[in-house]
Amino acid sequence: MRIAIIGAGMAGLSCADGLKAFGHDVILLDKARGAGGRMSTRRVETSLGEVSFDHGAQYFTARSPDFCKQVESWAARGIVRRWQLPAPDAWIGAPGMNAMVKAMAGEHDVRWNVHVNRIERHAGGWLLEADETRFGDIDTAILAIPAEQALPFLSLHNFSMAREALLARSQPCWTAMFTLSQPLIQGPDMIRDEDDIAWAARNNAKPGRGGPEGWVVQARPEWSARHIDRPADEIAMLLWVRLCAALKADLPGPIAASAHRWRYAMSGGLGLGSLWNAPMGLGVCGDWLLGPRIECAWVSGQDLARQIVEMPSG
């Protein structure tokens, strides 16, 4: 079959892996400029040189047998490394958190900077429209995007799937990135659940991360929701004050500061695995269907691919 996957994050790429292994012709369409999504790595030029920040997911764990096997494969290729500071079974991408999705995307036909705004079902399958580009002759359409983004498409084509997307609500997260003029001599490498900070970490504390001193600060969902529409520069300064308070240090201002708003940072998870309507040729995968972890996104993609390849022919 010719299959189009909207969304080239962990879930979409995992699904593509499973489908390609059985000979299906898969194309992935993503509105971003490159691989990463919520596992993105941002590079910032400063007066001390370039600094890289893992400003989305900070680490991941592997617990299911299949995902453990996949992670060991990534480890053998040198694109993941252990980081036991947050948890004994924690892993990070190397050299950045986006390393895994970059490697996975390299194995597929991924079209970046493609914002799909319409999908239409007709007798021959699916037609996808993205600005001035149309993708036709699609046998199966798969949505591998956050529930809030999938809902408008599903509401036009499948009520039961749309109902599930409506039930899954993601929490927002403001993330700030700071570059310091010099390394901190004292203090922790990681802060968790303190005041309005859900997570803060010295990026350089991660294995294989070098360069100038960089800190990532992620606000609690409630705080992020209250300040969701504030300008990014204001958010950065507010979170800088909170970081200084958490570190119990009167620090000079950072030489570089920025903030990124994740509107759909963490899903609750419905425990469903994936959604598949065989007669219609419509599927949905993503962490919001299973749980708020990178592993859940990978498992969801694999689950949907399995349902498709096991579908009776004819």
N, C-alpha and C positions, 0 to 999 in steps of 0.2 A: 504494500500500500504506500501511497504518498501521504505523508503525515506532516502537518505543520504544528509546531509548538510555539505558543506565544509566551515568552519569558525564558531567558537563558541563564537563570540562576541555578542553584544546586538541584532543585526538584526537576526542572525542565531538562537539564543536562543528564541527570541520572536516568530519567525516562528515555531520553534519546539514546543513551548507552544501551539500555535493555532492548530497545526496538531495533537499533542498528545491528546488534548481534544476531538478530533473526532475519536480516536482509531487507528490512523496511527502508524506504527512501525518506529521510527525515530532514526537514529544514526548521531552524529555530529563528524566531524574530524577536528582537529585543530593542526597546527604546533607548537603552543606555549606549554610551560611547564605547564601552568595553566590558570585559568580564569582571564580575565582582558582586554587584547588588549589595545585599546586606553583609557581604563578606569583603567589602571594598577596602583597598589600601589607597590612602591619599598621600601624594608627595607635595611638599611645600618648600619653596625656595626661601631661605633666610640669609641673614648677613653672615651666619656661620656655616652655610652650606645647605644642602638638601636634607630635609627631614621627612621620614616616612611614618605615617600614622595608620594603625589598624583602627579605623573610626567606626566600624560596624561591629560585627561579632568579634569578641575578644579571644575566644578559644572555643574548642569543641571537645566532646567526649565520644567514645565509641563503646557501645555495650552489646548490641546485637551481633550475632556471629557473622552475618554477611557484611555488615559495615566494618567490623573489626578486620575482616579479610581485606576489604577495600582500603582501609587506612594503612594496613601493613604494606600493601602494594605501593601506596603513595610514599610511605616511609622509605621503601627500598629505592625509590626514584629520587629521594631527597627533597620532596616538595612539602613534607610535613615533619615536624619535630615535636618531641614531648616538652611540656612546660608544666611542671608539677606545682608551681606556686599557688594557683587557684584551686587545684584538685589533683589527686594522685593520678587520675586517668585523663588529664587534660592534654590536648594537642593544639598546635598552632600551625598555620601555613608558613612555608619558607620559600622565598625571603619575606613574603607578606601573606596576610590571611586570604588573599585572592588567588594564591598559587594553585589550589586544587581546581577551582572553576576555570582558571586560565588554561590549565592542562587539559581539562575535559572539553572545553570549547574548541581547542585545537584539533580535536578528533571529529568535528562535525561541521556542517554547513550552517554557520551562524551569520545572520545579517544584523549588524548593529545599526543604531540610529534609525530604526524602523518602528514607528509608533502605530500599531494596529488600532484603528478606531471603529472598525465595523467587520462583523462576520455574518455571512449570509448562507443559509442552507438552500440548496436547490437539488434537482433530480440527480445530477451527476456528482454531488458531494458538497464541498464547501468553497466559498469564495471569500478571501480575506482582503480587506482594503486598508492601506496605510498611506495617508496623504495622496500622492499621485501614483502610487504603486499598487498593483493588484496581483494577488497570488491566487490562481485558479487551479482547477483539477486536483483539489485536495480531498482525499478520501476521509481523513480523520483530522479533526481539529482538537487541540489540547490546550487548556489554559493552565499555565504554571506561574501564576501571578497571585498577589495578595487577594484575599477574599473581597475586599472593598473594590478592587479593580476588576475582579472577575464578575461581580454581581451584575453590572449593566449588560454584559454579554449574555449571561445565563438567564436573566429575566426575560429575554426575548425568545429563548429557545427551549428552556427546560425548567419548569416551575420547581420541581423537587430539588434540583441542584441549586437553584437560586435561593431556596429556603435555607439550605445548609450554609451558603455563603452569607446570608443575612444574619445567621446566628453566630457566626465567627467574627468577633471584633478584635482588631489589633490595637495594641497600646503604642502611643508615640514615644519618642525619645529624642531629646536634644543632646547632641554630643559636641563637646568643645575640645579643641586641640591647641596645646600651648608648647612653644619652644622657649627654653630657658637659656640665659646667657652662660650659665655654668651648671655643672651637675650638683644636685643636692648632696651634702656630705652625710646628713643624718635623715632619718625618717623611713617609713615603709615604702616598699615598691608597689604596694597595692592597697586600696581602700575599698571597702564594700559596705553598703547600707549605713551610711552616716549622714544624718540630717537630710538634705535634698539630693545627696549624691547616692546613686545606686552602685556606681562602679567608677573607680579612678585607678589608673595604673601608669607606672613609668614604662613607656614603650621600650626603652633600652634594656629593661630587665628581662625581656623575652630573649630566648636563645637566638643568636644570629642577627640581632638588631643592633646596629651601631649608629654613629653620627651624633649630632648634638642632642642634649637632653630634651626629650619630648614627653609630654603627659597627655593622656586621653581621659576626659571626664565625661561620664554619662549620667544624666539626671534621672531621677525617679519618674515613672510614668505619670504620676499625679501632678508633679511639678511641671513636667513637659507639657501636659495637657492644658494647664492653667496659662502657660506662656507660649502656646503653640504658634501664635501669629506675631510675636515680637520679632524685631529685626535681629539678624544673626549676630551683629557686632555687640548688641546689648546683652544677648544671651551669653556670649563669650565672657564678657566682663563680670556678669553675675556669677557664672560658674567659676571664674578665677578667684573671686572672693571666697566662695565656698571651699575651693581646693586649699587655699591658704589657711582657712580655719581648720579644715580637717587635718592638715599637716602640722598645725600649731606652729606656723612659721610666718614671719613678716618678710615676704619675698619681694625683691624688686620686680617690676612689671615684666611680663614676657616680651621677648624680642619679636615674637610672632604669635598671633592668636586668631582663631577662626572657629566657627560653629557650623554644624550641619544638622538639619532637621530630618529625622526619620519619622514620617507620619505613620508608617506601618512597621514598627520595629519588632514587636513581639506578639505572636498570636497565642491564644489560649489553647487551641487544639481541640478538635471534636472527637478524636479517637476513631476516625473513619478510614484511615489509610489513603484511599483515593476514591474518585467518583467516575463511573464509566457507564455510558449509554451506548450499547453496541448497535442497536438498530439505527441510531442517529449518527453514530461515529463521532461522539463528543465525549471528551474526557477532561478531568480536572485533577491536578496534583499540587502539593505544596505543604509546608509545615503546618499551616492552619488547619489542615484536615487530620493531623495526627498529634502534634505537640510542638512546643516552641524551642526546638533544638535543630542544629544543622543535620544531625543524624536523622531526625524525623523527616526533613525535606528529602534527603537521599532515599530513605525507605519508601516514602510516598511515591516518588518517581518510579522506583523499581516495582512497586505494587501495581501501578497503573500499566506499566509496560508488560508485566506478567499477564494481567487480565486481557490485554489486547492480543498478545501473541498466542494465548490459549483459546482465543475465540474460535469457534468452529468455522471452517471455511465453507463458502457457498451459502 
